[in-house]
Amino acid sequence: MPKHITSVACLRVIKDELTGLMSLQDLVKVGFYNKKEGPHFPGFLLFSKWYRDGGDANSDELFTVKITLLDSAEKAIGVVGEQEFTIKEGTYGGDFGTRVEGVEAPGPGRYFFEVSCKSEGGRWKKVTQIPVVLREKDSDAE
């Protein structure tokens, strides 16, 4: 089973073409929405990094990553992203990124983006939660 390294909410991910290293920029802890548009999450990226350890070095392993939006009571609101990966033993080949834009919410408050994974034919396993507070934008703010 691949191991979860990290997951973050950010505005941008930039990959260096020479080294292949990634920079996660402008981490998101609070999202704002306009009252006229109703409560929803503004655009940002949920990014997850994975590593495979153990097993046959010459075989591929298929697994799936899913991100679910939860309310403050940790009740599921809906799935915002899901993707299958195949990575080889000892590689950092599992990068998952999904764009969250316009995902509706019941109202302002604290929410969680739950990151789960499963191997082929396995059960879902929660690996982390990313907290994001959603607030109404002050109409007087610029």
C-alpha positions in Angstrom: 0.0 0.0 0.0 1.4 3.4 -0.9 2.3 5.7 2.0 0.9 9.2 2.3 3.6 11.9 2.6 1.7 15.1 2.7 -1.5 16.9 1.6 -2.1 20.6 1.4 -4.5 23.2 0.0 -2.7 25.9 -2.0 -3.3 28.3 -4.8 -0.4 27.1 -7.1 2.0 24.2 -7.6 5.0 25.0 -9.7 7.3 22.2 -11.0 10.9 22.9 -11.8 11.6 21.5 -15.3 15.3 20.8 -14.5 15.0 19.1 -11.1 11.4 17.9 -11.2 11.0 19.5 -7.7 7.6 21.1 -6.8 6.9 24.3 -5.0 3.6 24.5 -3.3 2.7 28.2 -3.1 0.2 30.3 -1.1 -1.2 27.7 1.3 -5.0 28.1 2.0 -6.4 28.0 5.5 -9.4 30.4 5.0 -11.6 30.8 1.9 -13.9 33.8 1.3 -17.1 34.0 -0.8 -19.3 36.9 -1.8 -22.8 37.0 -0.1 -24.5 37.4 -3.5 -22.9 34.2 -4.8 -23.8 32.1 -1.8 -21.5 29.9 0.3 -19.0 28.1 -1.9 -15.2 27.4 -1.9 -13.2 29.8 -4.1 -10.6 28.3 -6.5 -7.7 26.4 -5.0 -5.8 23.2 -5.5 -5.7 20.2 -3.1 -2.4 18.4 -3.6 -1.2 15.1 -2.2 2.2 13.3 -2.4 2.6 9.5 -2.2 5.4 7.0 -1.8 5.4 3.3 -2.4 7.4 1.1 0.1 7.7 -2.6 0.1 6.4 -5.3 -2.3 7.9 -6.5 -5.5 10.3 -3.9 -7.0 9.4 -5.0 -10.5 5.7 -4.8 -10.2 3.3 -1.9 -10.5 0.7 -1.2 -7.8 -2.6 0.4 -8.6 -4.3 2.5 -6.0 -7.0 5.2 -5.8 -7.0 8.6 -4.0 -10.3 10.3 -3.1 -10.9 13.7 -1.5 -14.2 14.2 0.3 -15.6 17.4 1.7 -16.8 17.1 5.3 -18.7 19.5 7.5 -17.6 20.6 11.0 -19.2 17.5 12.4 -17.1 15.4 9.9 -20.2 14.4 8.0 -19.6 13.8 4.3 -21.0 16.5 2.0 -19.6 15.1 -1.3 -16.6 13.8 -3.2 -14.6 16.6 -4.8 -11.9 14.5 -6.5 -10.8 10.9 -7.2 -8.0 9.5 -9.3 -6.2 6.2 -9.9 -2.4 5.9 -9.8 0.1 3.2 -10.7 3.5 3.6 -9.1 6.6 1.4 -8.8 8.4 0.3 -5.7 10.7 3.0 -4.2 9.4 5.9 -6.3 7.8 9.2 -5.5 5.5 8.8 -8.5 2.2 9.4 -6.8 1.2 13.1 -7.1 -2.5 13.9 -6.9 -4.0 17.3 -7.5 -7.5 18.3 -7.9 -9.0 21.8 -8.4 -11.6 22.9 -6.0 -13.6 25.7 -7.6 -17.2 26.7 -6.8 -17.9 23.7 -4.6 -21.0 24.6 -2.7 -21.2 24.6 1.1 -24.1 24.8 3.5 -22.8 28.0 5.0 -19.8 29.7 6.5 -17.8 27.6 9.0 -15.0 25.1 9.4 -14.8 22.3 6.8 -12.4 19.4 6.2 -11.1 17.9 3.0 -10.6 14.2 3.9 -7.9 12.4 1.9 -8.5 8.6 1.6 -6.9 5.9 -0.4 -7.4 2.2 -1.3 -5.4 -0.5 -3.1 -7.0 -2.4 -5.9 -9.9 -4.4 -4.5 -9.3 -3.0 -1.0 -11.2 -0.8 1.4 -11.0 3.0 1.8 -8.5 4.2 4.4 -8.5 7.8 5.7 -5.0 9.2 5.8 -5.5 12.9 6.7 -7.8 15.8 6.8 -7.1 19.3 5.5 -9.0 22.0 7.5 -10.3 25.1 5.7 -12.5 27.8 7.2 -15.1 29.3 4.9 -16.1 32.9 5.6 -18.4 35.5 4.0 -16.3 38.3 2.4 -16.9 41.7 4.1 -18.7 43.8 1.5 -16.8 46.9 2.7 -13.4 45.2 2.1 -11.5 45.9 -1.1 
